[in-house]
């Protein structure tokens, strides 16, 4: 589960930098990358939720 949290943190850092580039500089390609990161984050959050529920049952 720690590995998953590390992946989530790395992906979130990527999302933050790309979103900032889009907002501050108007970089359209960065917006596309930010949306892709957001989609990956949502998948990882679902995986985290599943792992968390399993861990709480033990």
Residue pairs with C-beta under 8 A, 6 or more apart in sequence:
1 48
1 51
1 52
1 55
4 44
4 47
4 48
4 51
5 48
7 44
8 41
8 44
8 45
8 48
11 37
11 40
11 41
11 44
12 37
12 41
14 33
14 37
15 34
15 37
15 38
15 41
18 30
18 31
18 33
18 34
18 37
19 30
19 31
19 34
21 27
21 30
22 28
22 30
22 31
22 34
